[in-house]
Amino acid sequence: MAKKIYVGNLNYSTREESLQDLFGQYGQVNSVNIITDRYTGQSKGFGFVEMEEMDAAEAAISALDGTSLDGRELRVNEAKERERRPRF
């Protein structure tokens, strides 16, 4: 079963390929998605990585939380389901 990981405090210049390579050291990466502003295309400084194996995901979380990438200290933890907000 795949596991989704939250990656925060990203440098705005960090690319998805960098995260793919970083997390790939711990196991199979299914997808990488850096969240961007819908109008400017600028990174919002966080993203999500989905890994195939739970054990690999747990290893990546514990190893990478607090490490530096592109000059920023990463916050890495298990992604939580987003609460649905009503649309007005």
C-alpha positions as CSV (number, residue, x, y, z in Angstrom):
1,M,0.0,0.0,0.0
2,A,1.4,3.4,-1.0
3,K,2.1,6.1,1.6
4,K,1.8,9.8,1.0
5,I,4.5,12.1,2.6
6,Y,4.3,15.8,3.2
7,V,7.5,17.8,2.5
8,G,7.5,21.3,3.8
9,N,9.9,24.3,4.0
10,L,11.1,23.7,0.4
11,N,13.2,26.3,-1.3
12,Y,11.1,28.0,-4.0
13,S,13.6,26.9,-6.6
14,T,13.5,23.2,-5.6
15,R,12.3,21.0,-8.5
16,E,10.3,17.8,-8.4
17,E,13.3,15.9,-9.9
18,S,15.4,16.8,-6.8
19,L,12.7,15.3,-4.5
20,Q,12.4,12.3,-6.7
21,D,16.2,11.7,-6.4
22,L,16.3,12.4,-2.7
23,F,13.4,10.1,-1.7
24,G,14.4,7.5,-4.3
25,Q,17.4,6.6,-2.2
26,Y,15.0,5.0,0.3
27,G,12.7,3.1,-2.2
28,Q,10.3,3.2,-5.1
29,V,8.8,6.7,-5.5
30,N,5.4,6.7,-7.3
31,S,4.9,10.4,-7.6
32,V,6.2,13.8,-6.6
33,N,4.0,16.9,-6.6
34,I,5.3,20.4,-5.6
35,I,2.3,22.7,-4.9
36,T,2.3,25.9,-6.9
37,D,0.2,29.1,-7.0
38,R,-2.5,28.7,-9.6
39,Y,-2.0,32.2,-11.0
40,T,1.8,32.8,-10.9
41,G,3.1,29.2,-11.1
42,Q,5.4,30.0,-8.2
43,S,6.1,27.2,-5.7
44,K,4.3,27.5,-2.4
45,G,7.2,25.9,-0.6
46,F,5.7,22.5,0.1
47,G,4.8,19.3,-1.7
48,F,4.0,15.6,-1.5
49,V,5.9,12.5,-2.3
50,E,4.1,9.1,-2.7
51,M,6.2,6.0,-2.0
52,E,5.2,2.5,-2.9
53,E,6.4,0.7,0.3
54,M,5.4,1.7,3.9
55,D,8.7,0.7,5.3
56,A,10.6,2.8,2.7
57,A,8.4,5.8,3.4
58,E,8.9,5.5,7.2
59,A,12.7,5.3,6.6
60,A,12.6,8.3,4.4
61,I,10.6,10.3,6.9
62,S,12.8,9.6,9.8
63,A,16.0,10.1,7.8
64,L,15.1,13.3,5.9
65,D,13.1,15.3,8.5
66,G,15.4,18.2,9.4
67,T,17.9,17.6,6.7
68,S,19.0,20.4,4.3
69,L,18.0,20.6,0.6
70,D,18.8,23.7,-1.5
71,G,19.7,25.6,1.6
72,R,16.4,25.0,3.5
73,E,15.8,22.6,6.4
74,L,13.1,20.2,5.3
75,R,10.0,19.3,7.4
76,V,9.1,15.7,6.4
77,N,6.1,13.8,7.9
78,E,3.2,11.6,7.0
79,A,0.6,13.5,4.9
80,K,-2.7,14.1,6.6
81,E,-6.0,14.0,4.7
82,R,-7.1,17.5,3.7
83,E,-10.3,18.8,5.3
84,R,-12.9,19.7,2.8
85,R,-13.9,23.3,3.0
86,P,-17.2,24.6,1.6
87,R,-17.0,26.6,-1.6
88,F,-18.8,29.9,-1.6
